[in-house]
Structures are given as C-alpha cells and as structure tokens.
Amino acid sequence: MTKYLFDNSIRVSLVQRDPLLRRDTRSALTAVGIEVVAETGALERAVPVVTASFPDVVVLDMDWPGEAALETCRFLVGEIGVRGVLAMTRRCEDAAMLRSALAAGVHGYVSKYTDTAEVVSAVRAIAGGAMLVGHAAARLVGGLLRTTARPNGPGMHSLTQREQEVLELVARGYDNRRIAQCLTLADKTVRNHVSAILGKIGADSRTQAVVRAREAGFGLAY
C-alpha cells in the first residue's frame, strides 16, 4: 500500500471520555496503520499519559465540564510542546467554543458525530503540520475571520473582505481545496482570489504571501 493509505509513522494518544467513541477512533486509526500509543478516559490523566507517550497528535475530547479541556489543551501545547491537538466535540456549531479551542492551541476541530474517515484525514493533516476544521464547523470560519482579520502591512489595506478571509486560511496552512470547503467557494474561485492577493501584496509565491500575511497578523490564534 502507499503511505497515504497505510501510515505507521504517525503516533497518536487518545484522551476521550466515551469508551465507545475511543474504541471507534482507535479502530479507525489502527486500521490504516496509524499507531495509537496511549489512551485514557480521564482528563486528569491526559498530561501524564501524553508526556509518557510522545505522540505526534493528541485526540482530545472537549466536552468535559467547564474549561477543564481548554486548560488541558493550553498546557499540552504551551508547556509540553505537543505539536498537534485534534479537538472533538458535540458543540461544533458553537462559535464561542470554536474560538476558545483555537485560542487554546488546537490544530484541528471536528464533530464527535463525524465519520471515522474524516477523523483519520484530520489526524494525517495535523501530523503533517496543517490546520483543519471539520465540515460541521466550517461554516463558522468565515464569520470568525470577518471579526479577526487584521489588514495591516504593505498592500493589505487593498484586500477585499473575502480576500482577507482567504489569506487568513492560506496563512494557517490550508490548501485551496480546504479553503474552498471552509468558505463554500469553488476551487477556481479560491485560485483567483489567491492570484489577486499575490498581486495586491506584491508576493511572488504562496510561501512569500504566507510570510507577509503572518507579519501583518494573519494566521495567528483567534
């Protein structure tokens, strides 16, 4: 099999309170060769379990009471240096929850009701360094971007609202297809927006556009 279909180079730790969901997640990941190196159903065990298992991605249940999961996420990312956290929640259409999770440092955000294929894709994407928002939350992204985009820096003031939204997602590592899904646009429309953005900010490539976007404040936490 190809690496895309079967990948034993990704290590995952599961922090999920629902044993059935944890079982299904484990089965989906191991079926394609992704290694589940540790798991727990208790949030208070998350830090020691993750510290001991050195995962590439932590699948973190966000539905514990209060802000306990957010605090755990902040610690995993900020103190332990976990490079990939996939948040799973029943509250995917809650804009405040999405904003809080992104601010806490999650790298992906999907619904607990999503199919396991999307979970596998999310884990792969995050392990590869991408940001990912699942389909159930994707429609919220544009609204959040409209309140957070910061058009500062050379050429940034000339970007339209939609171009700002596209640039924010480019700076977050999204490819054109993912941007199209998040903003409900055609792939060709996204390509046209990216070309317009490059021209307006004077960037010769997508990579250069990302550098300039981040200098201007795009691609940072909400």
C-alpha positions in Angstrom: 0.0 0.0 0.0 1.0 3.6 -0.4 2.0 5.8 2.5 -1.3 7.7 2.0 -3.3 4.6 2.6 -1.2 3.0 5.3 1.0 5.0 7.6 2.7 3.7 10.6 4.9 6.8 11.1 2.2 8.8 13.0 1.8 8.3 16.8 -1.5 9.2 18.4 -2.7 9.5 22.0 -6.4 9.4 22.8 -8.0 11.5 25.6 -11.7 10.6 25.2 -14.2 10.1 28.0 -16.6 8.0 25.9 -15.2 4.4 25.8 -17.2 3.6 22.6 -16.0 6.6 20.8 -12.5 5.9 22.0 -12.8 2.4 20.7 -14.1 3.5 17.3 -11.4 6.1 17.0 -8.7 3.6 17.9 -10.0 1.1 15.4 -10.2 3.6 12.6 -6.7 4.8 13.1 -5.1 1.4 13.6 -6.9 0.1 10.5 -4.8 2.3 8.4 -1.6 1.7 10.3 -1.6 4.8 12.5 -0.2 3.9 15.9 -2.3 4.6 19.0 0.5 4.8 21.6 -1.7 5.6 24.6 -5.2 6.4 25.7 -7.2 7.5 28.7 -10.8 8.2 29.5 -9.9 10.6 32.4 -8.9 14.2 31.7 -6.8 14.4 34.8 -4.6 11.6 33.3 -4.1 13.4 30.0 -0.9 15.2 30.9 1.0 12.2 32.4 -0.3 9.9 29.6 0.8 12.3 26.8 4.1 13.1 28.5 4.9 9.4 28.6 3.8 8.5 25.1 5.4 11.2 22.9 2.6 11.4 20.3 2.5 13.4 17.1 -1.2 14.1 17.6 -3.4 14.1 20.7 -7.1 13.5 20.0 -8.7 15.5 22.8 -12.4 15.3 24.0 -13.5 18.9 24.6 -16.8 18.1 26.3 -15.7 17.9 29.9 -17.4 20.4 32.3 -16.3 24.0 32.4 -13.0 24.9 30.9 -11.0 21.9 32.0 -10.4 20.6 28.5 -9.3 24.1 27.3 -6.9 24.4 30.2 -5.5 20.9 29.4 -5.0 21.8 25.8 -3.2 25.0 26.7 -0.9 23.0 28.9 -0.2 20.3 26.3 0.6 22.8 23.7 2.3 25.5 25.7 4.1 23.6 28.4 4.7 20.1 26.9 5.1 21.2 23.3 2.6 18.9 21.7 2.6 19.8 18.0 -0.8 18.5 17.1 -4.1 18.5 19.0 -7.3 17.4 17.3 -10.3 18.6 19.3 -13.5 16.5 19.2 -16.8 17.9 20.5 -20.6 17.7 20.2 -20.6 21.5 20.1 -19.2 22.0 16.7 -21.6 24.7 15.7 -20.9 26.8 18.9 -18.8 29.7 17.6 -17.6 30.7 21.1 -16.4 27.1 21.7 -14.6 27.1 18.4 -13.0 30.4 19.1 -11.9 29.3 22.6 -10.5 26.0 21.3 -8.4 27.7 18.6 -7.2 30.2 21.1 -6.1 27.3 23.4 -3.9 26.0 20.6 -5.9 23.2 18.9 -4.7 22.3 15.4 -8.0 20.7 14.3 -11.6 20.8 15.3 -14.2 18.1 14.4 -17.5 16.9 15.5 -17.9 13.7 17.5 -20.6 12.8 15.0 -18.3 12.9 12.0 -17.5 9.7 10.2 -14.2 8.0 11.1 -12.7 8.6 7.7 -12.8 12.4 8.4 -11.1 11.7 11.8 -8.3 9.8 10.1 -7.9 12.5 7.5 -7.8 15.1 10.2 -5.1 13.2 12.1 -3.0 12.9 9.0 -3.4 16.6 8.1 -2.4 17.7 11.6 0.5 15.3 11.8 1.7 17.0 8.5 1.6 20.4 10.1 -1.8 21.6 8.7 -4.7 23.3 10.5 -8.1 21.6 9.9 -11.7 22.4 10.8 -14.3 19.7 10.2 -17.3 20.1 8.0 -19.7 20.7 10.8 -17.8 23.8 12.0 -16.5 25.0 8.6 -19.4 27.4 8.1 -18.4 29.3 11.3 -14.9 30.0 10.0 -15.9 32.9 7.7 -17.8 34.7 10.5 -14.8 34.4 12.9 -12.4 35.6 10.2 -14.5 38.6 9.5 -14.2 39.7 13.1 -10.4 38.9 13.5 -8.7 39.6 10.2 -6.1 42.4 10.5 -5.4 44.2 7.2 -2.0 45.8 8.2 1.1 45.9 6.2 2.0 46.7 2.5 -1.0 46.1 0.2 -3.1 44.6 3.0 -5.5 47.6 3.1 -6.5 46.9 -0.6 -7.7 43.4 0.1 -11.4 42.8 0.0 -13.1 41.1 2.9 -13.2 37.8 1.1 -9.5 38.1 0.2 -8.7 38.7 3.8 -10.6 35.5 4.7 -8.7 33.5 2.0 -5.4 35.0 3.1 -6.1 34.1 6.8 -6.6 30.5 5.8 -3.6 30.4 3.5 -1.5 31.6 6.4 -2.9 28.8 8.5 -1.6 26.2 6.1 -4.9 25.4 4.3 -4.6 24.3 0.6 -7.1 25.7 -2.0 -9.4 22.8 -1.7 -9.7 23.1 2.1 -10.2 26.9 1.8 -13.0 26.3 -0.8 -14.7 23.9 1.7 -14.4 26.3 4.6 -15.7 29.3 2.7 -18.2 27.4 0.5 -16.4 28.5 -2.7 -15.4 26.8 -5.9 -11.8 25.7 -6.2 -11.3 28.0 -9.2 -12.7 31.0 -7.3 -10.2 30.3 -4.5 -7.4 30.2 -7.1 -8.5 33.5 -8.5 -8.6 35.1 -5.0 -5.1 33.8 -4.2 -3.7 35.2 -7.5 -5.4 38.6 -6.7 -3.9 38.5 -3.2 -0.4 37.9 -4.5 -0.7 40.8 -6.9 -2.0 43.2 -4.3 0.6 42.5 -1.6 3.4 42.1 -4.0 4.2 38.5 -3.3 5.9 36.2 -5.9 4.7 33.0 -4.4 2.3 31.5 -1.9 5.1 31.0 0.5 6.1 34.6 0.4 2.4 35.5 0.8 2.3 33.5 4.0 5.3 35.2 5.4 3.8 38.7 4.7 0.5 37.6 6.0 1.9 36.5 9.3 3.9 39.7 9.6 0.6 41.5 9.1 -1.1 39.5 11.8 -2.9 36.9 9.7 -2.8 33.2 10.6 -2.5 33.7 14.4 -4.8 32.5 17.1 -8.3 33.9 17.1 
